[in-house]
Amino acid sequence: MKTKKLLALLLACVALFGLLAGCTGNTPSTSTAPAQDANAPAPAAEAKTYKVGVSIYKFDDNFMTLYRNEIERYLKSLETDTVKYDITIMDGKGDMAEQTNQVDTFLAQQVDVLIINLVQSSSAATITDKAKAAGVPVVYINREPSEDDMKAWDKISYVGADARQSGTYQGEIIAELADKGDANGDGTVSYVMIMGDPENVDAQYRTEFSIKALEDAGIKVEELFKQRGDWEQSKGQELAANALAQFGDKVDVIFCNNDGMALGAYQSIVSAGRTVGKDIYLVGVDALDECVEMVKNGTMTGTVLNDHIGQSHTAVDVAIKYLTGAATESYYWVDYQKVT
C-alpha cells in the first residue's frame, strides 16, 4: 500500500515538472533593440519639382535662340537637393494659334508657371485669360503686351528692355560719326529702314526713336525706303538689295531693327559694290557675336546689345518669385548698351 502511494506521488511530481517545463518553453523571449545613434544624419527630404512651361515665338530667331538656351541653362543651375525644375520649351513657329495650343497643353499638364515670348503681342489677353482661369502665373518676355493687357491680373509680369532706348542708341551711333551719317555729303541723311514685325512694339519704337535721335541732334533726314523684314536675315538681304537698286548712292544709312536683318543687308551692300564705313553705314540691334566682330573690323557701323543673359536670368528669377510666393512687380527692365 505504501509502495502504491509512493509511486503515485512520484508520477504526480513528474507530471508537475513537465507542466512547468512546458510553460517555461512557451514564455516569449525579450530582446533589447539597439539604441538609435543621435549623431546619425536625418533622412534626406524628398525634392520638390516645379513644372515650368516656356513657349518661344520662333526657334529659328537668332536672338531668341540665345535667350531660350540661357533660360534652360540658368534654371537648371539653380537646382538643389530639395528643389528641381522640370522645364519644357516649345517652338511657337511664328503661329499664334500654335502657341495658344501649346499654352493649353501646358495648363493641361498642370505646369506651375509659364514663360511666354508671344508670337503676337496683341494676343496677350487670350493667354492671360487661360492662365488666370487655371491659376498659373505668366512671365511675358521680349514682346511687351499693351499696358491695358498688363493690368488684367496681378500674377503676370513683363521682362524686357525698353525698345525706345535701343532705337535712340542706333540713332546716336550714327549722329556721333564724324560726318553725322551723311556719307555722300549732300547735307541730308537719307536712310533705309528695315523693320521687324510692325505689330511688335520693339519694331515700332526702334523705327521711331532711331530717327528721332538724329532729328534731336539737329540732323536733316530723309526716308527713302521702309519695309518689314519680320526679323529674318533673308528678308533683310532682299529688302536692302531692292532699296540699293532703287536709290543707289543716295542711300547713306541702312537701319535694321535687329542684327539678323542687318547681316542680310550687309550681303546686299557688298553685292552692290558699297563699303560700310566709307560710303554707307549699317546699324542693327542684338549684338550677336558675329555682328560684334563685324563692328570691330569695320564691316558694320554699330549695334546695340540686347542683353539676353540679363533678360533670361531676370525672367527665371521672376518665375521663381511666383513659385515661392515672393512679391513681384509688373515690369522688369534690362538696359541696352551701345556697341561701336
VEXFI-798262 format. One record per residue (C-alpha): residue number from 1; x, z, y. Coordinates in pm, whole numbers, plus 50000, padded with zeros to 5 digits. Each point is the difference from the previous one (the first is absolute). Layout:
<atoms>
atom i=NUM	px=X	pz=Z	py=Y
...
</atoms>
This chain:
<atoms>
atom i=1	px=50000	pz=50000	py=50000
atom i=2	px=50276	pz=50090	py=50238
atom i=3	px=50180	pz=49681	py=49904
atom i=4	px=49693	pz=49792	py=50092
atom i=5	px=49967	pz=50173	py=50335
atom i=6	px=50371	pz=49943	py=50070
atom i=7	px=49970	pz=49632	py=49911
atom i=8	px=49697	pz=49958	py=50227
atom i=9	px=50180	pz=50169	py=50287
atom i=10	px=50302	pz=49775	py=49950
atom i=11	px=49783	pz=49685	py=50004
atom i=12	px=49827	pz=50116	py=50317
atom i=13	px=50336	pz=50051	py=50170
atom i=14	px=50113	pz=49651	py=49897
atom i=15	px=49678	pz=49847	py=50139
atom i=16	px=50036	pz=50191	py=50324
atom i=17	px=50360	pz=49885	py=50040
atom i=18	px=49897	pz=49636	py=49945
atom i=19	px=49727	pz=50030	py=50259
atom i=20	px=50237	pz=50143	py=50257
atom i=21	px=50257	pz=49730	py=49930
atom i=22	px=49734	pz=49726	py=50046
atom i=23	px=49887	pz=50145	py=50330
atom i=24	px=50356	pz=50014	py=50124
atom i=25	px=50057	pz=49635	py=49902
atom i=26	px=49698	pz=49883	py=50200
atom i=27	px=50103	pz=50174	py=50321
atom i=28	px=50094	pz=49727	py=50258
atom i=29	px=50361	pz=50005	py=50108
atom i=30	px=50082	pz=50036	py=50367
atom i=31	px=50281	pz=49822	py=50188
atom i=32	px=50135	pz=50030	py=50351
atom i=33	px=49991	pz=49669	py=50208
atom i=34	px=50325	pz=49916	py=50174
atom i=35	px=50000	pz=50108	py=50364
atom i=36	px=49955	pz=49717	py=50256
atom i=37	px=50314	pz=49916	py=50196
atom i=38	px=49925	pz=50094	py=50361
atom i=39	px=50272	pz=49759	py=50116
atom i=40	px=49863	pz=49696	py=49817
atom i=41	px=49892	pz=49716	py=50235
atom i=42	px=49629	pz=49956	py=50057
atom i=43	px=49849	pz=49689	py=49838
atom i=44	px=50014	pz=49696	py=50230
atom i=45	px=49680	pz=49925	py=50192
atom i=46	px=49834	pz=49671	py=49912
atom i=47	px=50074	pz=49727	py=50257
atom i=48	px=49719	pz=49895	py=50234
atom i=49	px=49969	pz=49620	py=50015
atom i=50	px=49845	pz=49831	py=50302
atom i=51	px=49869	pz=49645	py=49979
atom i=52	px=50095	pz=49779	py=50296
atom i=53	px=49845	pz=49655	py=50045
atom i=54	px=50178	pz=49750	py=50226
atom i=55	px=49876	pz=49654	py=50098
atom i=56	px=50228	pz=49763	py=50194
atom i=57	px=49846	pz=49704	py=50179
atom i=58	px=50239	pz=49753	py=49837
atom i=59	px=50301	pz=50060	py=49775
atom i=60	px=50198	pz=49696	py=50113
atom i=61	px=50026	pz=50122	py=50360
atom i=62	px=50370	pz=50074	py=50063
atom i=63	px=49945	pz=50314	py=50206
atom i=64	px=49725	pz=50148	py=49785
atom i=65	px=50214	pz=49949	py=49691
atom i=66	px=50261	pz=50230	py=50151
atom i=67	px=49725	pz=50237	py=50110
atom i=68	px=49820	pz=50030	py=49664
atom i=69	px=50323	pz=50038	py=49803
atom i=70	px=50104	pz=50286	py=50228
atom i=71	px=49659	pz=50168	py=49967
atom i=72	px=50045	pz=50014	py=49624
atom i=73	px=50365	pz=50104	py=50011
atom i=74	px=49944	pz=50274	py=50255
atom i=75	px=49689	pz=50139	py=49831
atom i=76	px=50181	pz=50024	py=49667
atom i=77	px=50295	pz=50173	py=50170
atom i=78	px=49765	pz=50281	py=50105
atom i=79	px=49894	pz=50087	py=49645
atom i=80	px=50084	pz=50345	py=49866
atom i=81	px=49957	pz=50181	py=49668
atom i=82	px=49652	pz=50103	py=50111
atom i=83	px=49882	pz=49700	py=50205
atom i=84	px=49993	pz=49638	py=49881
atom i=85	px=49859	pz=49682	py=50156
atom i=86	px=49831	pz=49725	py=49804
atom i=87	px=50019	pz=49705	py=50242
atom i=88	px=49836	pz=49662	py=49953
atom i=89	px=50075	pz=49720	py=50250
atom i=90	px=49784	pz=49690	py=50004
atom i=91	px=50030	pz=49658	py=50166
atom i=92	px=49710	pz=49918	py=50232
atom i=93	px=50105	pz=49633	py=49982
atom i=94	px=49888	pz=49944	py=50357
atom i=95	px=49638	pz=50024	py=49884
atom i=96	px=49777	pz=50274	py=50144
atom i=97	px=49752	pz=49973	py=49714
atom i=98	px=50286	pz=50051	py=49753
atom i=99	px=50120	pz=50305	py=50191
atom i=100	px=49650	pz=50149	py=50014
atom i=101	px=49974	pz=49963	py=49622
atom i=102	px=50336	pz=50176	py=49966
atom i=103	px=49871	pz=50292	py=50205
atom i=104	px=49692	pz=50018	py=49776
atom i=105	px=50230	pz=50011	py=49698
atom i=106	px=50214	pz=50274	py=50151
atom i=107	px=49695	pz=50211	py=50076
atom i=108	px=49862	pz=49948	py=49650
atom i=109	px=50336	pz=50123	py=49867
atom i=110	px=49957	pz=50311	py=50219
atom i=111	px=50314	pz=49964	py=50206
atom i=112	px=50076	pz=50294	py=50229
atom i=113	px=50106	pz=49798	py=50307
atom i=114	px=50014	pz=49636	py=50112
atom i=115	px=50270	pz=49821	py=50202
atom i=116	px=49860	pz=49671	py=50129
atom i=117	px=50169	pz=49707	py=50176
atom i=118	px=49685	pz=49811	py=50099
atom i=119	px=49962	pz=49628	py=49940
atom i=120	px=49765	pz=49998	py=50299
atom i=121	px=50009	pz=50280	py=50253
atom i=122	px=49635	pz=49934	py=50081
atom i=123	px=49903	pz=50104	py=49647
atom i=124	px=50125	pz=50358	py=50034
atom i=125	px=49644	pz=50134	py=50028
atom i=126	px=49912	pz=49867	py=49654
atom i=127	px=50299	pz=50171	py=49841
atom i=128	px=49941	pz=50323	py=50190
atom i=129	px=49633	pz=50015	py=49897
atom i=130	px=50092	pz=49964	py=49633
atom i=131	px=50275	pz=50260	py=50019
atom i=132	px=49783	pz=50243	py=50195
atom i=133	px=49723	pz=49978	py=49741
atom i=134	px=50257	pz=50087	py=49731
atom i=135	px=50170	pz=50268	py=50210
atom i=136	px=50338	pz=49825	py=49980
atom i=137	px=50223	pz=50004	py=50314
atom i=138	px=50148	pz=49673	py=50129
atom i=139	px=50333	pz=49933	py=50170
atom i=140	px=49987	pz=49658	py=50168
atom i=141	px=50339	pz=49838	py=50058
atom i=142	px=50147	pz=49710	py=50199
atom i=143	px=49667	pz=49842	py=50101
atom i=144	px=49815	pz=50219	py=50244
atom i=145	px=49622	pz=50044	py=49971
atom i=146	px=49801	pz=50003	py=50323
atom i=147	px=49968	pz=50320	py=50197
atom i=148	px=49632	pz=50027	py=49905
atom i=149	px=50081	pz=49956	py=49631
atom i=150	px=50259	pz=50278	py=50023
atom i=151	px=49730	pz=50239	py=50124
atom i=152	px=49781	pz=49944	py=49693
atom i=153	px=50140	pz=50291	py=49794
atom i=154	px=50239	pz=50290	py=50037
atom i=155	px=50189	pz=49910	py=49682
atom i=156	px=50152	pz=49670	py=50111
atom i=157	px=50331	pz=49948	py=50179
atom i=158	px=50196	pz=49703	py=50125
atom i=159	px=50379	pz=49971	py=49970
atom i=160	px=50166	pz=49721	py=50192
atom i=161	px=50204	pz=49887	py=50293
atom i=162	px=49851	pz=49908	py=50337
atom i=163	px=50008	pz=49621	py=49999
atom i=164	px=49992	pz=49997	py=50381
atom i=165	px=50346	pz=50152	py=49988
atom i=166	px=50130	pz=49731	py=49763
atom i=167	px=49864	pz=49721	py=50220
atom i=168	px=50148	pz=50160	py=50309
atom i=169	px=50339	pz=50026	py=49830
atom i=170	px=49990	pz=49631	py=49906
atom i=171	px=49937	pz=49905	py=50361
atom i=172	px=50271	pz=50236	py=50124
atom i=173	px=50253	pz=49848	py=49760
atom i=174	px=49942	pz=49664	py=50165
atom i=175	px=49983	pz=50139	py=50357
atom i=176	px=50335	pz=50174	py=49950
atom i=177	px=50183	pz=49674	py=49922
atom i=178	px=50236	pz=49862	py=50264
atom i=179	px=49765	pz=49708	py=50074
atom i=180	px=49686	pz=50214	py=49939
atom i=181	px=49889	pz=49762	py=49727
atom i=182	px=50005	pz=49687	py=50215
atom i=183	px=50216	pz=49802	py=49758
atom i=184	px=49949	pz=49661	py=50165
atom i=185	px=50039	pz=50135	py=50355
atom i=186	px=49677	pz=49860	py=50144
atom i=187	px=49892	pz=50334	py=50150
atom i=188	px=49728	pz=50072	py=49744
atom i=189	px=50011	pz=50160	py=49657
atom i=190	px=49795	pz=49757	py=49794
atom i=191	px=49914	pz=50154	py=49666
atom i=192	px=49850	pz=49944	py=49658
atom i=193	px=49800	pz=50286	py=49848
atom i=194	px=49963	pz=50018	py=49622
atom i=195	px=49742	pz=50268	py=49925
atom i=196	px=49918	pz=50195	py=49687
atom i=197	px=49633	pz=50046	py=49917
atom i=198	px=49827	pz=50008	py=50341
atom i=199	px=49743	pz=50249	py=49868
atom i=200	px=50283	pz=50245	py=49941
atom i=201	px=50064	pz=50227	py=50298
atom i=202	px=50377	pz=49974	py=49943
atom i=203	px=49983	pz=49625	py=50049
atom i=204	px=49782	pz=50039	py=50307
atom i=205	px=50224	pz=50257	py=50168
atom i=206	px=50330	pz=49832	py=49915
atom i=207	px=49870	pz=49674	py=50140
atom i=208	px=49868	pz=50159	py=50318
atom i=209	px=50270	pz=50251	py=50082
atom i=210	px=50301	pz=49779	py=49932
atom i=211	px=49889	pz=49771	py=50280
atom i=212	px=49886	pz=50287	py=50220
atom i=213	px=50354	pz=50142	py=49986
atom i=214	px=50137	pz=49672	py=50138
atom i=215	px=49739	pz=49989	py=50274
atom i=216	px=50063	pz=50366	py=50088
atom i=217	px=50367	pz=49907	py=50041
atom i=218	px=49901	pz=49736	py=50258
atom i=219	px=50067	pz=49706	py=49769
atom i=220	px=49787	pz=49687	py=50027
atom i=221	px=49858	pz=49901	py=49660
atom i=222	px=49820	pz=49705	py=49848
atom i=223	px=49823	pz=49993	py=49665
atom i=224	px=50063	pz=49671	py=49823
atom i=225	px=49864	pz=50074	py=49656
atom i=226	px=49824	pz=50291	py=49825
atom i=227	px=49873	pz=49994	py=49642
atom i=228	px=49952	pz=50237	py=49710
atom i=229	px=50257	pz=50006	py=49723
atom i=230	px=49839	pz=50285	py=49801
atom i=231	px=50337	pz=50178	py=49964
atom i=232	px=50128	pz=49730	py=49760
atom i=233	px=50347	pz=49846	py=50012
atom i=234	px=49880	pz=49655	py=49894
atom i=235	px=49741	pz=49995	py=50279
atom i=236	px=50257	pz=50118	py=50251
atom i=237	px=50217	pz=49706	py=49905
atom i=238	px=49710	pz=49754	py=50021
atom i=239	px=49874	pz=50121	py=50338
atom i=240	px=50345	pz=50014	py=50158
atom i=241	px=50068	pz=49645	py=49877
atom i=242	px=49674	pz=49881	py=50155
atom i=243	px=50070	pz=50172	py=50332
atom i=244	px=50358	pz=49870	py=50024
atom i=245	px=49887	pz=49648	py=49914
atom i=246	px=49732	pz=50018	py=50268
atom i=247	px=50191	pz=50169	py=50282
atom i=248	px=50367	pz=49937	py=49919
atom i=249	px=50256	pz=50146	py=50238
atom i=250	px=49731	pz=50155	py=50215
atom i=251	px=49975	pz=50288	py=49748
atom i=252	px=50212	pz=50293	py=50119
atom i=253	px=49883	pz=50277	py=49766
atom i=254	px=49819	pz=50030	py=49669
atom i=255	px=49823	pz=50334	py=49963
atom i=256	px=49897	pz=50095	py=49646
atom i=257	px=49777	pz=50296	py=49921
atom i=258	px=50217	pz=50081	py=49697
atom i=259	px=50339	pz=49918	py=49852
atom i=260	px=49856	pz=49806	py=49708
atom i=261	px=49863	pz=49734	py=50235
atom i=262	px=50320	pz=50018	py=50207
atom i=263	px=50203	pz=49907	py=49692
atom i=264	px=49781	pz=49693	py=49958
atom i=265	px=50026	pz=49916	py=50370
atom i=266	px=50379	pz=50018	py=49979
atom i=267	px=50003	pz=49732	py=49731
atom i=268	px=49802	pz=49768	py=50228
atom i=269	px=50226	pz=50080	py=50297
atom i=270	px=50303	pz=49892	py=49798
atom i=271	px=49818	pz=49689	py=49873
atom i=272	px=49918	pz=49907	py=50361
atom i=273	px=50368	pz=50014	py=50093
atom i=274	px=49959	pz=50305	py=50222
atom i=275	px=50234	pz=50302	py=50012
atom i=276	px=49873	pz=50357	py=50036
atom i=277	px=50179	pz=50179	py=50282
atom i=278	px=50106	pz=49673	py=50163
atom i=279	px=49692	pz=49790	py=50077
atom i=280	px=49717	pz=50206	py=49847
atom i=281	px=49920	pz=50364	py=49917
atom i=282	px=49822	pz=50152	py=49700
atom i=283	px=49857	pz=50350	py=49955
atom i=284	px=49804	pz=50173	py=49725
atom i=285	px=49886	pz=50343	py=49884
atom i=286	px=50083	pz=50209	py=49689
atom i=287	px=50382	pz=49998	py=49994
atom i=288	px=50018	pz=49860	py=49648
atom i=289	px=50357	pz=50023	py=49869
atom i=290	px=50044	pz=49622	py=50016
atom i=291	px=49881	pz=49988	py=50361
atom i=292	px=50220	pz=50291	py=50108
atom i=293	px=50295	pz=49807	py=49858
atom i=294	px=49887	pz=49690	py=50192
atom i=295	px=49986	pz=50202	py=50323
atom i=296	px=50356	pz=50116	py=49934
atom i=297	px=50129	pz=49645	py=49952
atom i=298	px=49798	pz=49856	py=50289
atom i=299	px=49756	pz=49784	py=49805
atom i=300	px=49708	pz=50215	py=50114
atom i=301	px=49965	pz=50142	py=50350
atom i=302	px=49847	pz=50331	py=49899
atom i=303	px=49747	pz=50184	py=49790
atom i=304	px=49820	pz=50332	py=50016
atom i=305	px=50040	pz=50263	py=49730
atom i=306	px=49665	pz=50074	py=49842
atom i=307	px=50113	pz=50315	py=49820
atom i=308	px=49864	pz=49970	py=49647
atom i=309	px=50193	pz=50309	py=49893
atom i=310	px=49856	pz=50221	py=50273
atom i=311	px=49650	pz=49861	py=49957
atom i=312	px=49988	pz=50016	py=49621
atom i=313	px=50136	pz=50354	py=49996
atom i=314	px=49748	pz=50108	py=50264
atom i=315	px=49717	pz=49840	py=49801
atom i=316	px=50101	pz=50189	py=49686
atom i=317	px=50040	pz=50326	py=50194
atom i=318	px=49651	pz=49963	py=50146
atom i=319	px=49854	pz=49921	py=49657
atom i=320	px=50157	pz=50319	py=49866
atom i=321	px=49849	pz=50196	py=50290
atom i=322	px=49659	pz=49885	py=49883
atom i=323	px=50082	pz=50092	py=49639
atom i=324	px=50111	pz=50350	py=50095
atom i=325	px=49732	pz=50067	py=50260
atom i=326	px=50243	pz=50013	py=50293
atom i=327	px=49889	pz=49910	py=50351
atom i=328	px=50010	pz=49627	py=50085
atom i=329	px=49970	pz=49782	py=50308
atom i=330	px=49828	pz=49667	py=50052
atom i=331	px=50311	pz=49809	py=50113
atom i=332	px=50369	pz=50011	py=49910
atom i=333	px=50234	pz=49770	py=50196
atom i=334	px=50350	pz=49885	py=49908
atom i=335	px=50206	pz=49838	py=50279
atom i=336	px=50136	pz=49646	py=49992
atom i=337	px=50365	pz=49927	py=50092
atom i=338	px=50162	pz=49697	py=50158
atom i=339	px=50259	pz=49812	py=49795
atom i=340	px=50223	pz=49771	py=50208
</atoms>
